[in-house]
Amino acid sequence: MSTKSDSLKEKLIENFSEFIRPSTTIFITFLPGSDYKTTISTAKKINLEGLNPAPHFAARSISSKKMLEDYIR
């Protein structure tokens, strides 16, 4: 029996650079209610593939200086 998590894993892109030209800027949306660490790890993955990540974090979602510092590390 397949779970929602299993079907999501099947839809993940393993390597963005297979579909997108090198140095292309990729805008990454931070969805409300999602974990910002997922956005950060996606940006790191995209960068390692030779693409230019542009993550977006809504200012209203940053509740403290410590959280901001964690975002930009």
DAHURA-V645681 format. One record per pair of residues at least 6 apart in sequence whose C-alpha atoms are under 7 Angstrom apart, sorted by sequence separation. I is the first residue (numbers start at 1). J is the second residue. D is the distance in Angstrom with one decimal. If there is no record, write none. Layout:
i = [I;I]
j = [J;J]
d = [D;D]
This chain:
i = [30;46;47;62;46;30;43;28;43;39;25;26;27;28;29;30;23;24;25;26;27;28;29;30;22;23;24;25;26;27;28;22;23;25;16;17]
j = [36;52;53;68;53;39;53;39;55;55;51;52;53;54;55;56;50;51;52;53;54;55;56;57;50;51;52;53;54;55;56;51;52;54;46;49]
d = [6.7;6.9;6.0;6.2;6.0;6.3;5.3;6.9;6.5;6.9;6.3;6.0;6.2;6.0;6.3;5.8;5.9;5.3;4.4;4.9;4.7;4.5;5.4;5.7;5.5;4.5;5.7;5.7;5.8;5.8;6.0;5.4;5.5;6.6;6.9;6.0]
